[in-house]
Amino acid sequence: MLVLWGLFSWLCGAWIARDLGWALLALGPIAALLSRQRQLARVRDWAGDVNAAPPPLGGIWDEILAPVYRQLRRNRQDLDSLGRQVGGIMLAAEALPDGAMTLNDAMQMTWCNQTASAHLGLDPRADRGHSIFNIVRSPEFARYARQERWSGPLLLRLGKDGRDTALLVQLTPYGLNQFLLVTRDVTQIEKLETTRQDFVANVSHELRTPLTVLGGFLETLRDMPMDSMTAGQRDRYLALMLEQAQRMQAIVDDLLTLSTLESSPPEQGRPVDFGAVIATALAQARVLSAGRHVFVEDVAPDLSIVGNANELASAALNLLTNAVRYTPPGGTITVGWRRTDKGGASYSVQDTGIGIAPHDIPRLTERFYRVDRGRSRASGGTGLGLAITKHVAIRHQAELEIDSRLNAGSRFRLDFPAARVAEDGNAGQADEI
């Protein structure tokens, strides 16, 4: 461009006037310099906001700026993609059911998810940069964390919010002098394991007594000569053996019922005439009572419940047999079946029996739990009736309520929600036991 401008100036000077040629020749570089300054100013403005497209400057500037802009755009796209991936990873880390915490080379917390925060009771922002030994104040954990290698997790027991929590913690090195602390709440698992151990011990204990009695009588019958035993003694031994065998059979039957309730999904069921269920249960309770108690009935007719007839019958009978077993002769047992004010239905069994101490009530639905073990065994109880009733209630969205005072009687009530009460039009089609 300068060469062409110089040639043009020379021609003007030669043909028109020499001074004009020199003036034009001097004006060309000045104009070029001003144009370049303007281009540089636009490049400088663009450099302040490289996310925008570069200005159209033409010539070599476009050849320089266009590749730079394309590379910047690719880098920006790559950064956005990495940001989304990191964000997704962080969201996934927050959604983990286990706690996760990162530590630097000084064992100071750099990040943790909400689960770890809940497990250890820390504030992710306020505790960031603090030593893990100040966050988890446990000598057992301090000894574990200061090891050079961690071959396995540590079971850590912490007290928080008035309850004991069992945490499984695992330290793992990663990256460059960084560490990952993973926490898992195993409190419920430990409770289930304890329950399982107690269950096995209770079953063994419950079956040991009748087996010991049966074994003893069988050894006696085997070792004694037949002519040395009277017919009355033989009949008495056989009756006691039959009683113990029936006791073991009752325990096994209740265990099978409880196992079925725990392992099978609940059914929507069909309308069940619960009044008929109560009538059948009352007939069996009167046989067990053998005339020693007074029964009072307050059963609403045509009030049906949608559910499983066999399960409901088991719950109704268990509450009645408990009342018979724990009410002294001459006591009164009142059975009620009524609609509630909220549109549901309530089945209640109230007795004038020995009652229950307040500290025993929360544990009544535990398997094999008895307030008075000797009395329960003497009356033929298996210790599983209320556990079965509790499971039946849960499967029918009902609540089992227990009100009792020591030496003043008890009332057991099953409250069914309105959604479980069958419509009047279906009452005639209800199942009966």
C-alpha positions, 0 to 999 in steps of 0.5 A: 500500500505504501509503494502504491501510495508513493507511486501515486504521489510521484505521478501527481508531482510529475503531472500536476505540481511537485509540491503536491506530490511531496505533500501527498507522499508525506500524508500517506505514512501519517494516514497509515500510522493513524489507521494502525493506531485505530486498529490497535485500539480496537484490538485492545478493546477486544482483549478486554472481552475475549468472549466477544467476536474479534473486530473485523480489521481485515488483512493480517489482523484477521489472520492473527485474531481469528485462530486466537478467537477459535482457540479461546472458544474451544477452551471455553467450551472445554471449561464449560464441559469440565465444569458440568462434569465436576458439578455432576460429580459433586451432586453425585457425591452429595447424593451418596448414602455414605459420608465422604470427606477429603483431607489434605496432607495435614489431615485438615478437612477440605470438603465433605458431603451432607451425609458426612456432616450429619454423621459427624455433626460438623459444619461444612463451612465453619469446620473447613481447614480444621484438623480431623482430630478436632472434629472427631474427638475420639482416642480410638479414631486418633490411633486409627488415623495416625497409622501409616496404612489402613487395611480395613475400616474402624467401627466408631461409636459416637454419642449424638443428640442423646443417642448412640451412633455406630459409624464404620469409617475408612481412610484411603490415600489418594492423589498427592498427599491427600486422603479420603474419609468414608463414613457409613451409619451401621447403627440399624444394622447393629440393632438388627444383628442384636435383635437376631442374636436375641431372637435365636437365644429366645427361641432356643430358651423357649424350646429348651424347657418343653424339650427337657420335659419331654426328654425326661418323661421319655427316659422315665418311661423307657427305664421304668418297668411297665408293671411298676407304673399305674395307669393313672401315672402313665396317663399323667405322664402322657398328658404332660408330654402332650402339653409340652409338644403342643406348646412347641407346636404353638411356638413353631406355628407363631414363628411361621406366622410371624415370618410370613407377615415379615416376608410377604408383601401386604395385600389390598385384600377384600371386605372382611366382616370383622364382627363375624371375626370377633364372634369366632374369636370370642367363642375360642376365648370362652373355651380358653376361659372355661367360664372363669370370666365375664365377657361384655360385647359392644360390636357394631353390626355391618362394619367391615374392614378391607384386608386379609381375613386370616391376618385380622382373625389372628390379631383379634384372637391374640388380644382376646387370649392375652386378656383371658390369660392375664385376667384373674378368675371373676374378671371382666373382659370387654370387647368393642368394635365401633366407628371412630369420629374420623370415619375409621374403625376401632377394635378394643379389648379391655380387661380387669386383669393384673395390668402392666407397668409403664416401663414394660409397655414399650417392649410388649410387641417385642418377640418373646418379651414377657412381663411375667415369664413364669405366668406366661408359660403357665398360661400357655403363652408363646410370647409372640402374640403381640408381635404378630398383632403389631405386624398385622396392624402395620400391614393394614395401616392400623395403630396398636394402642396400649393403655394399662396401669399396674393392678388396674387392668389393660386396654388394647386397641387397634385403630383402622384408618377410614381408607380401610373401612369398607363401604356399606354396600360391600358389607354383605359381600364381606368374608367371614371366618 
